Amino acid sequence: MVFVASDEQGHAPVWLADLNRPTAPRPLAPQNSWAAWFGAPGEVVFEGDEKGTLFVYRVKDDGSDLRKMIPTSNLFAFGVSPDGRWIAAQDTRAWGTLSAFPAGGGAPTLICGNCSPPQGTDPRPPDIAWSSDGRFMYLKFGDSTYAIPLQPGQPMPPIPAGGFQSKEVVAALPGARLISETSNLFPGPNPTIYAFTKIATQRNIYRVPVQ
């Protein structure tokens, strides 16, 4: 398991924990970080702080070979493709857009121009994610989350020039299926398994004596 958590000094590095061994989690990189994901085999990708500027980094799971994954700064990253070649993110210079940025730099691929509203202070599920086996890409458009099958070796489906303009265009992709219209949906290993948050309110009626 890879995660970000504060240590005793108040720093928030990336940690790696083995769920099958009784060993303590170990930090992978010294930067204060916001989020982390498994990337290509043997690799962890995370968004970390460098003197007040955010960058996406990659590091081997033994803590070696730490380097920037892409040169673009101040992205709001959602995740990394299973092959480690693409970072899906919002660009803080173009709120509302969702793009895939190639590792090493280069022009990003616009996924949609209006499907990814700015994130508030409360955590919410990612607007895009991949299954761990690379067979599906999950894309949220509004409150609708779609599972899109991928061809072997292809981390993304065919995306129209200018990105997806509506959820109907996403739904028309070959094999695409609507998982749910629940906005707080966290995809699982396949389209039949997912988690979501459900908020319930409980109220009581009280009687207070009046003097």
N, C-alpha and C positions, 0 to 999 in steps of 0.2 A: 504494500500500500504506500502511496506517495501523498504527502499532504504538507500544508503550511501551518505552523503553530509557533507561538511565542516561547522563547526560552527564559531562563531565570534572569537574564540581563535585559529583557524586554525586546530582544531582536526577534525577527520572524523569518527564520531560514526555512528551506525546503528539507523535509525529513523523509526518510525511507524506512519502512518497517516490514519485516518478514513475518507474515501471519502464521507460518508453520514452524517457527523457531522461538524459543523463550529468550530472545535477546532484545535489548532495548532499542528503540528507534535511533537512527544516527542521522546527523545533518549532512547534507550533500553539498551545499554552497553557502557562502557567508552572507550573501545579500539579503536584505529584507525583501520578502516576496509576497505576492498577492494570491497566486494560484499556481498549481503544478499539475502535470499530466504525464502519463507514460507516452513516449513517442515511439520511434523505431525500436526494435528489440535491443535491450541493454542500454536504453537511453531514457533520460527524463528531461522534459521540457517545462520551463517555468517562466513566469513574468516577474522580474525583479527590479529593484530600485538601484539606480546608479546616480548618486548625488542629486536626487530629486527628479530624475527622468526615468521613465519606465522603458525597459527593453525586454524582449523575449530571448531567453537563453536556452542552451541545451548543455547537458552534462551526462557523462556516463554514470551508470548506477553504482560505480565504485568511487565516485567523486572526482574523477580525473577528466581532463579535456574539456574544461568549462569554457564556453565561448558564446558569443551572440549568435542567435539563429538567423535573425534578419536585422538589417540596419535601421529599419523604420522605428521611430520612437513613439511612445505614448499611445500605443494601441490598447484597446480593451479586449483582451484575448478571451475566447470561449473554449478553445481546445485545439488539438493537433491531430492530423490524420494518422492512422495506424502505421503508415510507412514513414512518418516523420518528415514528409516533404512539404506539408502545408500547415499554416496556422490560420484558423478562422477567427476573425476579429472585427470589431468596430474600429473605425479610425476616428479619434477624437476631433479631427479636423473636418469630419463629414458625418455628424451624428445621424443615425437612422439607417445608414448603409451597413451592409454586411459583406465582407470580402474575404477571400482566401489569399494569403500572402505566401509566396514560395520561399523555401529555405534558401539562404544565401543571397537573397535580394532579387530584384526584378519586379516587373509590373504585376500588381495584384489582379486577381480575377473577381469581378463584381458578381456577387451572388444575388443580391437584391438591393434596391435603392430605398425601400421604405418598409421593410419587414422587421427591422431590429430597432425598436425604440430605445432611447437612452436609458441606461440602468440607473435606478435610484440607489438609496442607501441600503435598502433591504436586499439580501441575496435572493436570486431567483435562478431558475434553471437556465442552462445555456440555450441560445437560439439555434445552435447547430452542434451536432455531435456525431460520432461514429461508433458503430458497434466494435467491440474489441477484436473480432475476427475480420473486420474490414468488409463485411458483406452488405452493410447498410449504412447510409447516411441519414441522419434525422434532422429535419429542418422544420423550424417553427415559423409560421406565417400568421401574424395576429395571435389568436388563441388556438389555432389549429396546428397540430404536430403531425408531420408526414414521415413515414419510413420509405426511403427510396433505395431500391436494390442497386448494387454497383457491380460492374463487370470486373473480373479478376484483373488486378493490376491497375485499376482505375479508381483513384480516391474520391472522385466526384462524378456526378452524372453530367450529361450534356447540359450546359447552361447557355441560354440565349444571350446574344450580344445585348448588353445593357441590363443583364440580370433578369431574374423572374419578376414579372410585373404584378402578379396576383397569385393567390393560393390556387385558383383554378388552373393556372399554367403548371404549377407544381403537381397538382393532382392528376394532370394529364400525362405526366411522364410514365413510360412503360413500367408497369409493376408497382407504381407508387400506391401507397395505401394510407388512409387517414387512421392514425392511432387513437387520437382523442382530441376533443375540443376543450380540454382542461388546460389552462394556461400554465399552471405550476406542475409541469410534467418532467420527470427525469427519466430518460430512456434507459433501457436495460440491455442485456446481451443480444436480444432479438425483439422484434416488434410485439410479441405477445407478453413481454415482461417489462413493466415499468413501475415507477413509484410516483406518487403525487401527494401534495399537501392538501389537507382538508381542515378548514377552520370551523370550529363549532363554538357557539355562545350559549352559556347557561345562565339563566336569570332566576332569582328568587323573589318572593313577595314577603316583605317584612311588615310587622305591626309595631309601631312606636307609640307608647303612651304620651298623651298630651297633658301637660300640667296646667 
